[in-house]
Amino acid sequence: MRMDGLRIAMRPSVKYYTPEGDFIEQEFVDGYSSARIEFFSERDVANARARGRDLPRAIIEQRSLENA
């Protein structure tokens, strides 16, 4: 037997919230998955816009590289 690192698998779920941010329920979904890398930048943009803040510097730099 050879150990090549720690592996953790979690059953994915979807959590539902009201527009005010109150938790409604959690639904478990089939399979195991990991988020695409785009998920994290899209999440950061959505959070910044929802809070009326400037976009994170990393997102601005990434977009300028993509448009160059």
N, C-alpha and C positions, 0 to 999 in steps of 0.2 A: 504494500500500500504506500502511496506517495501523497503527501499533502502539498498542494500547490497554492494555497491561499484560502482565505475565508470567503465563503459563498453564502449569501442570504437570499432566500426566495420568500416573497410575501404575496399573499393573495390580494390581487388588485381590487380596489373598490372605488365607487363614485360617491361623493358626499354632496348632498343637496342643502342649499341655504336659501333663506329669504333674501330679498333685496337689502334688508337691513343687517344681514349677516348672522341671523339666528339659524342655528342648525335645525334641519328638518329630519333627515334620515340618511342612512348609509346603506348603499346597495353593493353587494359583492358581485363581481363579474367573473366570467369563466376565463381560464388561462392565466398565464403569467407574462407580464410585459414590462418594458421599460420605456420611459418617455423619450421621444425624439429630442435631439439637442435643440431644435427650434422651439420646443415647448417652453424652455426656460427663458429664452429671450422674449417670446410672445407674452409670457406671464409677467415679466418685469415691465414691459411696455404697458400692458393693461393695468397693472398696479399703479404705475406712475400717473397714467392718465386719470384713473379713478380718483386719485388723491390730489390731482391738480399740480403735480410736480413735474420738473424737467425729466426728460428721458435719461436713463443711466448712461454715463460716459461710454461704457463698453458697447452699448447698443448703437450710439451715434457713430462711433468709430467703425463698427462692423458695417453699418449701412453705407458709410462713405467709401469703404473699401469695395463693397459690392457694386456701387454706382460708378466707380472709377474705370 
